[in-house]
Amino acid sequence: MPHSFSPQTAPRVAKKAFTLIELLVVIAIIAILAAILFPVFGRAKQNAQRSSCQSNMKQIGLGMMQYSQDYDEIGVAYRIGTRNPFADEAGTGSVTDGTTFFSQMLQPYVKNYQIFACPSKPGSWVNIDKDGVNTAVGDNFQSYGGQNSYAASNYSLRAAQFSLGVMTSPPGLPLARVVEPANTVAMVDASYYNILPLGASRSEPCTLKGDIYEPSRDHRVYWKNFGNSNLFAPSGRPTDEQALALGKARHMETINTIFMDGHVKALPYSRISVDQDLKVGGTNSIWDPFKQGCN
């Protein structure tokens, strides 16, 4: 009769457990993989957001072209002195109520206000700044600018110019005066609705040769509006160091840029915010529509 074992008498096979050293090795490998992969995933997300922002800006650039065709080849201005289309809604200040901004002027062409909200801009808003991101709730300038993701160049998308209360130049720049549209900045990533760069050797922005617009007062430090930096933040004006860090933070140290011909390109923050060609005798400044340099 064959011999059999009962459950009680069957021999037990010892199970080998992980040693402490083996567990520590596995944990270390997982930690190393996480350290390698998490930044890759984060960068992939940032690249996707930058691409989405560029798509927004391409639509805005196309809207700019269509606008100028309807207005006898006059480019859109960054603002005009007409009643804001959202003046009757809660959340606009008294100064805002009397001003229409470029995002609102382009609406008949882009037909989508949400393209003016960059996915990488913290606290982005369009038309109504209900939370007071740019100014305190109830301030006369609440919702000023129409949005807080993109800025128009003061040189190229100019507002009307006045001297002693008399208009000396109407809003908008005739496109015939733009010497190289594909090499002239129209709009950039920013946290306020208009902007200027620093000039050569980080000098203040200048009056362009043959032009009447003179950057003055706050306009001289509008470079602090690049990227996620905001010169007029309710928490206080950023220091140079803070403006530099926040400016680079929008899109991995690059700034999405619309040019006057409507095309879009990501440029290094250091290149777009400080223009070494913006100087006396400079003829290749990407910010100068006339390509004649500073006065």
C-alpha positions as CSV (number, residue, x, y, z in Angstrom):
1,M,0.0,0.0,0.0
2,P,1.5,3.4,-1.0
3,H,2.6,5.6,1.7
4,S,0.7,8.9,2.0
5,F,1.0,12.0,4.1
6,S,-1.8,13.6,5.9
7,P,-2.0,17.4,6.0
8,Q,-0.7,17.2,9.5
9,T,2.4,15.1,8.6
10,A,3.2,16.6,5.1
11,P,6.7,18.2,5.1
12,R,6.7,22.0,5.1
13,V,8.6,23.9,2.5
14,A,10.2,27.1,3.9
15,K,9.2,30.3,2.1
16,K,12.1,32.7,1.5
17,A,11.3,36.3,2.5
18,F,12.9,39.5,1.2
19,T,15.9,40.6,3.2
20,L,16.0,44.2,4.4
21,I,18.8,45.0,2.0
22,E,16.7,43.7,-1.0
23,L,13.8,45.8,0.1
24,L,16.0,48.9,0.3
25,V,17.4,48.2,-3.2
26,V,13.9,48.0,-4.6
27,I,12.9,51.2,-2.9
28,A,16.0,53.0,-4.2
29,I,15.3,51.8,-7.8
30,I,11.7,53.1,-7.6
31,A,12.9,56.4,-6.2
32,I,15.5,56.8,-9.0
33,L,12.9,56.0,-11.6
34,A,10.5,58.5,-10.1
35,A,13.2,61.2,-10.0
36,I,13.8,60.6,-13.7
37,L,10.3,60.3,-15.0
38,F,8.4,62.9,-13.0
39,P,10.3,65.9,-14.5
40,V,9.8,64.3,-17.9
41,F,6.1,64.1,-17.4
42,G,6.1,67.7,-16.0
43,R,8.0,69.0,-19.0
44,A,5.6,67.2,-21.4
45,K,2.7,68.9,-19.8
46,Q,4.4,72.3,-20.1
47,N,5.2,71.7,-23.7
48,A,1.5,70.8,-24.3
49,Q,0.4,74.0,-22.6
50,R,2.9,76.1,-24.7
51,S,1.5,74.5,-27.9
52,S,-2.0,75.2,-26.8
53,C,-1.0,78.8,-26.1
54,Q,0.6,79.1,-29.5
55,S,-2.6,77.8,-31.1
56,N,-4.5,80.5,-29.3
57,M,-2.1,83.1,-30.5
58,K,-2.3,81.9,-34.1
59,Q,-6.0,82.6,-34.0
60,I,-5.4,86.0,-32.6
61,G,-2.8,86.7,-35.3
62,L,-5.3,85.7,-38.0
63,G,-7.9,88.0,-36.3
64,M,-5.5,90.9,-36.4
65,M,-5.0,90.4,-40.2
66,Q,-8.7,90.3,-40.8
67,Y,-9.3,93.4,-38.7
68,S,-6.7,95.4,-40.7
69,Q,-8.4,94.3,-44.0
70,D,-11.7,95.8,-42.7
71,Y,-10.0,99.0,-41.5
72,D,-8.1,100.1,-44.6
73,E,-4.9,98.4,-43.6
74,I,-4.7,100.0,-40.2
75,G,-3.6,97.7,-37.4
76,V,-5.6,97.1,-34.3
77,A,-4.8,99.4,-31.4
78,Y,-4.2,98.1,-27.9
79,R,-7.1,100.2,-26.7
80,I,-9.6,102.9,-27.8
81,G,-11.7,105.3,-25.8
82,T,-15.1,103.8,-26.4
83,R,-17.6,102.2,-23.9
84,N,-16.4,98.8,-22.8
85,P,-18.9,96.1,-24.0
86,F,-18.9,94.7,-20.4
87,A,-19.4,98.0,-18.7
88,D,-22.9,97.1,-17.5
89,E,-21.7,93.9,-15.8
90,A,-20.5,93.7,-12.2
91,G,-16.7,93.6,-11.9
92,T,-15.6,96.5,-14.1
93,G,-14.1,99.7,-12.7
94,S,-15.2,103.2,-13.8
95,V,-12.0,103.7,-15.9
96,T,-12.4,100.3,-17.5
97,D,-16.1,101.2,-18.4
98,G,-14.9,103.9,-20.8
99,T,-12.3,101.8,-22.6
100,T,-12.4,99.0,-25.2
101,F,-9.3,96.7,-25.4
102,F,-7.8,94.8,-28.3
103,S,-9.2,91.5,-27.2
104,Q,-12.7,93.0,-27.4
105,M,-12.0,94.7,-30.7
106,L,-10.9,91.4,-32.3
107,Q,-13.9,89.4,-31.0
108,P,-15.9,89.7,-34.2
109,Y,-13.0,88.0,-36.0
110,V,-11.9,85.3,-33.5
111,K,-15.4,84.7,-32.2
112,N,-14.0,83.1,-29.0
113,Y,-13.0,85.1,-25.9
114,Q,-11.4,82.0,-24.3
115,I,-8.4,82.0,-26.7
116,F,-7.3,85.1,-24.7
117,A,-6.7,82.8,-21.6
118,C,-3.3,81.2,-21.7
119,P,-3.4,77.7,-20.0
120,S,0.0,78.4,-18.3
121,K,-1.1,81.7,-16.8
122,P,-2.1,81.4,-13.1
123,G,-5.3,83.3,-12.4
124,S,-6.1,84.0,-16.0
125,W,-9.3,86.0,-16.7
126,V,-11.1,87.4,-19.7
127,N,-13.3,90.5,-19.8
128,I,-14.2,90.4,-16.0
129,D,-11.5,90.1,-13.3
130,K,-14.1,89.1,-10.7
131,D,-11.5,87.9,-8.2
132,G,-9.3,91.1,-8.4
133,V,-6.3,89.3,-9.8
134,N,-4.9,92.4,-11.4
135,T,-6.4,95.0,-9.1
136,A,-8.4,95.0,-6.0
137,V,-12.2,94.2,-6.3
138,G,-14.0,97.5,-6.6
139,D,-11.0,99.4,-7.8
140,N,-11.6,102.0,-10.6
141,F,-9.3,99.9,-12.8
142,Q,-10.9,96.5,-12.1
143,S,-10.8,94.4,-15.3
144,Y,-8.6,96.9,-17.0
145,G,-6.9,95.5,-20.1
146,G,-9.7,93.1,-21.0
147,Q,-7.6,90.0,-20.1
148,N,-4.3,89.2,-18.5
149,S,-2.6,86.5,-20.6
150,Y,-1.2,88.6,-23.6
151,A,0.2,92.0,-24.2
152,A,0.3,94.3,-27.2
153,S,3.4,96.1,-28.1
154,N,3.1,99.8,-27.4
155,Y,5.3,100.5,-30.5
156,S,3.2,98.5,-33.0
157,L,-0.4,98.2,-31.7
158,R,-0.5,101.8,-30.6
159,A,-3.2,103.7,-28.9
160,A,-4.1,107.3,-30.0
161,Q,-1.5,109.9,-29.1
162,F,-2.3,113.2,-27.6
163,S,-0.5,116.5,-26.8
164,L,-2.1,119.0,-24.5
165,G,-5.4,117.3,-24.9
166,V,-5.3,117.3,-28.7
167,M,-5.1,114.0,-30.7
168,T,-1.9,114.1,-32.7
169,S,-2.1,110.5,-34.0
170,P,-5.2,108.3,-34.3
171,P,-5.2,104.8,-32.8
172,G,-3.7,101.9,-34.8
173,L,-0.6,101.9,-37.0
174,P,-0.9,101.9,-40.8
175,L,0.6,98.6,-41.9
176,A,2.4,100.3,-44.8
177,R,4.7,101.8,-42.2
178,V,5.8,98.5,-40.9
179,V,9.0,97.8,-42.8
180,E,9.3,94.1,-41.9
181,P,6.1,92.6,-40.6
182,A,7.6,89.1,-40.2
183,N,10.3,90.6,-38.0
184,T,8.2,93.0,-35.9
185,V,6.6,92.0,-32.5
186,A,2.9,92.6,-32.2
187,M,1.9,90.6,-29.0
188,V,3.6,88.5,-26.4
189,D,2.9,86.3,-23.3
190,A,2.4,88.7,-20.4
191,S,0.2,89.5,-17.4
192,Y,-0.8,93.0,-18.4
193,Y,-2.4,94.1,-21.7
194,N,0.5,96.2,-23.1
195,I,4.3,95.9,-22.9
196,L,7.7,97.2,-23.9
197,P,11.2,95.6,-23.7
198,L,14.4,97.0,-22.3
199,G,16.8,98.3,-24.9
200,A,20.5,97.7,-25.6
201,S,22.5,97.1,-22.4
202,R,19.2,97.0,-20.4
203,S,18.5,100.6,-21.1
204,E,15.0,102.1,-20.9
205,P,12.8,101.8,-24.0
206,C,13.3,104.8,-26.3
207,T,11.3,107.0,-28.6
208,L,11.8,105.5,-32.1
209,K,13.3,107.6,-34.9
210,G,10.6,109.4,-36.9
211,D,7.9,108.6,-34.3
212,I,6.0,110.7,-31.7
213,Y,5.3,108.0,-29.0
214,E,7.6,108.6,-26.0
215,P,7.7,105.9,-23.3
216,S,7.3,107.7,-20.0
217,R,6.6,106.9,-16.4
218,D,5.5,103.3,-15.9
219,H,6.0,102.5,-19.6
220,R,9.8,102.6,-18.9
221,V,9.4,99.4,-16.8
222,Y,6.8,97.6,-18.8
223,W,9.3,94.8,-19.2
224,K,8.1,93.7,-15.8
225,N,4.9,92.5,-17.5
226,F,6.5,89.6,-19.4
227,G,5.3,86.1,-18.7
228,N,3.8,85.7,-15.3
229,S,5.1,88.9,-13.9
230,N,2.8,91.9,-13.4
231,L,4.0,95.4,-12.8
232,F,0.6,96.3,-11.3
233,A,0.1,93.2,-9.1
234,P,-2.2,94.0,-6.1
235,S,0.5,92.5,-3.8
236,G,2.9,95.2,-4.9
237,R,5.3,95.8,-7.8
238,P,7.8,93.1,-8.4
239,T,11.5,93.6,-7.8
240,D,13.8,93.2,-10.8
241,E,14.7,89.7,-9.5
242,Q,11.1,88.7,-9.0
243,A,10.1,90.0,-12.5
244,L,12.9,88.1,-14.1
245,A,11.9,84.8,-12.4
246,L,8.2,85.2,-13.0
247,G,8.8,86.3,-16.6
248,K,10.7,83.1,-17.3
249,A,8.1,80.9,-15.6
250,R,5.3,81.0,-18.2
251,H,6.8,78.7,-20.8
252,M,10.1,77.2,-19.7
253,E,12.1,80.4,-20.2
254,T,10.4,81.2,-23.5
255,I,7.8,83.8,-24.5
256,N,5.3,83.0,-27.2
257,T,5.2,85.9,-29.7
258,I,2.9,87.1,-32.4
259,F,4.5,89.0,-35.2
260,M,2.9,91.7,-37.3
261,D,2.3,89.3,-40.2
262,G,0.3,87.0,-37.9
263,H,2.8,84.2,-37.5
264,V,3.7,82.9,-34.0
265,K,7.1,81.8,-32.6
266,A,8.4,81.0,-29.1
267,L,11.5,83.1,-28.4
268,P,13.9,82.9,-25.4
269,Y,12.9,85.2,-22.6
270,S,16.4,86.9,-22.6
271,R,16.0,87.7,-26.4
272,I,12.5,89.1,-26.3
273,S,12.7,91.1,-23.0
274,V,16.0,92.8,-23.7
275,D,16.5,93.9,-27.3
276,Q,20.2,94.7,-28.0
277,D,19.2,96.2,-31.4
278,L,16.9,98.7,-29.8
279,K,19.4,101.6,-29.8
280,V,20.5,104.7,-31.7
281,G,21.4,103.4,-35.2
282,G,19.8,100.0,-34.7
283,T,18.1,98.9,-37.8
284,N,17.1,95.3,-36.9
285,S,15.1,95.6,-33.7
286,I,12.2,93.2,-33.6
287,W,10.3,95.8,-31.6
288,D,10.8,98.7,-34.0
289,P,8.2,98.6,-36.8
290,F,10.2,101.3,-38.7
291,K,13.6,99.7,-38.4
292,Q,15.3,103.1,-37.9
293,G,16.5,102.8,-34.3
294,C,16.1,105.2,-31.4
295,N,16.1,109.0,-31.6
